Amino acid sequence: MIVSDLQPNQNLTVVRNLGKHFNAGTDLKRSWIKFVIENGFSKIEKSLEKTSGRYCFGNTLTMADICLVPQAVNAVRSEIDLNNYPKLSKIVQNLELIPEFETTHPRYF
């Protein structure tokens, strides 16, 4: 879900092209990003009800966990309250405690 639905639809290239090809202004671009993230996070939250443990799929790290942190950071930048997604939020908190996640966190780039 993260890699195929969420991330591609709100990356900077897509958002820039909304302005370039469709004359979308700043407010419309922000609305698009918020819509895409909230829609995606709602689907992820529902999926996590069945699969999550400490991480997205139980207590073993997977590619889903690796992809989740940057999307959560982008959501916060877009003023989306992660508390609306309690399982997702808790997993992100757990992941940010892992040294490898901490040292490669998007806030450093």
C-alpha positions in Angstrom: 0.0 0.0 0.0 2.7 2.5 0.9 4.9 2.0 -2.1 2.2 1.5 -4.7 -0.7 3.7 -3.5 0.5 6.3 -1.0 4.0 7.4 -1.9 3.7 7.8 -5.7 0.6 10.0 -5.5 2.0 12.5 -3.1 5.7 12.8 -4.1 7.0 16.1 -5.2 7.1 15.3 -8.9 3.4 14.6 -8.9 2.6 17.6 -6.8 4.7 19.9 -9.1 2.9 18.5 -12.1 -0.4 19.3 -10.6 0.6 22.9 -10.9 2.4 22.7 -14.2 -0.2 20.7 -16.1 -3.4 21.5 -14.3 -2.8 25.0 -12.9 -3.3 23.8 -9.4 -2.4 26.4 -6.8 -0.8 25.9 -3.4 -4.1 25.3 -1.6 -5.2 22.6 -4.1 -1.8 20.9 -3.9 -1.9 20.8 -0.1 -5.5 19.4 -0.3 -4.3 16.7 -2.7 -1.4 15.7 -0.4 -3.6 15.6 2.6 -6.3 13.6 0.8 -3.8 11.1 -0.4 -2.0 10.6 2.9 -5.2 10.4 5.0 -6.8 8.0 2.6 -3.7 5.8 2.5 -3.2 5.9 6.3 -6.8 4.9 6.9 -6.3 1.9 4.7 -3.0 1.0 6.4 -4.5 1.5 9.9 -7.3 -1.0 9.0 -4.8 -3.5 7.7 -2.6 -3.1 10.8 -5.6 -4.2 12.9 -5.0 -7.7 11.4 -1.2 -7.8 11.1 0.6 -5.6 13.5 2.6 -6.3 16.5 5.5 -4.2 17.5 5.9 -3.5 13.7 3.6 -3.7 10.7 3.7 -7.5 10.4 4.1 -8.8 13.9 7.5 -8.4 15.7 9.7 -8.8 12.6 10.9 -5.9 10.6 9.8 -5.9 7.0 10.0 -3.6 3.9 6.6 -2.1 5.0 8.3 -0.8 8.2 11.2 0.7 6.2 8.7 2.5 3.9 6.4 3.7 6.7 8.7 6.1 8.5 9.3 8.5 5.6 5.6 8.6 4.9 4.9 9.4 8.5 7.4 12.2 8.5 5.8 13.6 5.3 2.4 13.4 7.0 3.6 15.4 10.0 5.1 18.0 7.6 1.7 18.2 5.9 0.1 18.8 9.3 -1.7 15.5 9.6 -2.2 14.3 13.1 -0.8 10.8 13.5 -2.9 10.3 16.6 -5.8 9.6 14.2 -4.0 6.4 13.3 -3.0 4.9 16.7 -1.6 1.6 15.4 0.4 3.3 12.7 1.6 6.0 15.1 2.7 3.4 17.7 4.7 1.4 15.1 6.4 4.6 13.9 7.4 5.3 17.5 8.8 1.8 17.9 10.7 2.1 14.6 12.2 5.4 15.6 13.8 3.7 18.6 15.9 1.4 16.4 19.4 2.9 15.9 19.4 2.3 12.1 16.1 4.1 11.7 17.2 7.0 13.9 20.5 7.6 12.0 18.8 7.5 8.6 15.7 9.4 9.7 14.4 11.8 6.9 14.8 14.8 9.3 18.6 14.6 8.7 18.3 15.0 5.0 
